[in-house]
């Protein structure tokens, strides 16, 4: 019904057309990624402030990764069974609460506990959002780029906010805004999938990308847990560290926006090999600009490998919540092992460059693993496209 001229009431307004970004998954992905990344560089510094050793610092990162590992798998599978929206909304609300709780940390043990809770909450989000976009036949590479753009903004804002108290509060507010937006998101054309608790057929079908990504990201996580501390020992300020990670994320965004048509079977190993080169450059770096070059290549690496991986999975799987949840779990398993390995390597060797050497080798191994599985001639048992 067309309202009388000059008498337009709220019920006659097509709100989605007026506020298109407020109801899109890209908006929630962007804001929640910003929220997650804003306090990221402060966690190692906060751990040191409350008296954590290098090994305890690694353990805090390990617990965070392990909780994401659990929730990504469980809730990705749950979204295949019951739908996306309610699971997503629960994850956003829990994230808002748990990030604010980290303000209460006053010892290594309490920080470890709150990081476990926050990891469990944010681990819900990526597989459910990716599955939601795939259900709507969206372009997965471009969608994933908004996560990187949010990460860029978050790490940049970290330098401006300056303290972990402001960063955690700001993050909690962004998660809450994302939750309110998610309440307005439309349902997808969802078809429930019966997925067993241990989906061996999905693991076997995608083992190359899971193992390859685990190896690459294991190397990365041995670095990131000590990297802000390492840079601070070189006299680089929190703002300087924030710029490095922001540049990395901006490049991820550009790469994901421009590689949608590249064959994911080529894009994934390319990303792993570029990571190996990047970590080697930073292993030998002596100036800020050399670290900047390395982080720019890390942006190319992640943008290629992550975009390629989720498109690779969309081509081979109907159970997108489960298959992408297991990718997030593989990444999170490396988040679990990497930090404790990085902290231990630094403690044993007395240097923060040992993790960079390990990451160089692990990233190269990831490319080899992926290519070996592809050359075995594995065939998908379903033929799908991401739309």
FENZIQUI-V340298 format. One record per backbone hydrogen bond with DSSP energy under -0.5 kcal/mol. CO is the residue of the C=O (numbers start at 1). NH is the residue of the N-H. Records with the same first field share a line. If there is no record, write none. Layout:
BEGIN
CO=NH, NH
END
This chain:
BEGIN
1=3
4=7
7=9
9=12, 13
10=13
13=15
14=17, 18
15=19
19=22
20=23
21=24
24=27, 28
25=29
26=30
27=31
28=32
29=33
30=34
31=35
32=36
33=37
34=38
35=39
37=40, 41
39=42, 43
40=43, 44
41=45
42=46
43=47
44=48
45=49
46=50
47=52
48=51
50=108
53=57
54=58
55=59
56=60
57=61
58=62
59=63
60=64
61=65
62=66
63=67
64=68
65=69
66=70
67=71
68=72
69=73
70=74
71=75
72=76
73=77
74=78
75=79
76=80
77=81
78=81, 82
79=83
80=193
84=88
85=89
86=90
87=91
88=92
89=93
90=94
91=95
92=96
93=97
94=98
95=99
96=100
97=101
98=102
99=102
100=103
101=104
102=105
107=111
108=112
109=113
110=114
111=115
112=116
113=117
114=118
115=119
116=120
117=121
118=122
119=123
121=124
122=125, 126
124=128
125=129
126=130
127=131
128=132
129=133
130=134
131=135
132=136
133=138
134=137
138=140
139=143
140=144
141=145
142=146
143=146, 147
144=147, 148
145=149
146=150
147=151
148=152
149=153
150=154
151=155
152=156
153=157
154=158
155=159
156=159, 160
157=161
158=162
163=167
164=168
165=169
166=170
167=171
168=172
169=173
170=174
171=175
172=176
173=177
174=178
175=179
176=180
177=181
178=182
179=183
181=184
182=185
188=190
190=192
193=195
197=199
198=200
199=202, 203
200=204
201=205
202=206
204=207
206=210
207=211
208=212
209=213
210=214
211=215
212=216
213=217
214=218
215=219
216=220
217=221
218=222
219=223
220=223, 224
221=225
223=226, 227
224=228
226=230
227=231
228=232
229=233
230=234
231=234, 236
232=235
237=241
238=242
239=243
240=244
241=245
242=246
243=247
244=248
245=249
246=250
247=251
248=252
249=253
250=254
251=255
252=256
253=257
254=258
255=259
259=262
263=266, 267
264=268
266=270
267=271
268=272
269=273
270=274
271=275
272=276
273=277
274=278
275=279
276=280
277=281
278=282
279=283
280=284
287=291
288=292
289=293
290=294
291=295
292=296
293=297
294=298
295=299
296=300
297=301
298=302
299=303
300=304
301=305
302=306, 307
303=307
304=308
305=309
306=310
307=311
308=312
309=313
310=314
311=315
312=316
313=316, 317
315=384
318=320
319=323
320=324
321=325
322=326
323=327
324=328
325=329
326=330
327=331
328=332
329=333
330=334
331=335
332=336
333=337
334=338
335=339
336=340
337=341
338=342
339=343
340=344
341=345
342=346
343=347
344=348
345=349
346=350
353=357
354=358
355=359
356=360
357=361
358=362
359=363
360=364
361=365
362=366
363=367
364=368
365=369
366=370
367=371
368=372
369=373
370=374
371=375
372=376
373=378
374=377
382=384
END
